[in-house]
Amino acid sequence: MMSGKVKIKTVIDGKEVFVEIGAGEVIVFPENVPHEFWALEQTVDLDLHVLVREDWL
């Protein structure tokens, strides 16, 4: 998060979990993990999607 604050719903071990993150924090989701975001205030975020490189497996 570059600035602001968001609430996130995700699934961990088959259970819905809610977390909040703010400026300076990072959250990583493994491939195919469902998640939703809600902005709790004016927010700027950096969203990256990284493909798996077969040559690194």
C-alpha positions, 0 to 999 in steps of 0.5 A: 500500500502506498497510502490509505487503508483497505479491508481484505477478505481472503480464505486461509485453511478453508475459512474466510478471514478479514484483515486490514492493511495500510500504508507501507504494508504488503500482502501476498496471495498465492495463485488461485486464492480468492480475495476481495478489497474494500477501501476504508479511506482514500487509497493508492495501491500497487497491484502486481501479478507475477507469472510463474516462470517454467524455467525457475521450477 
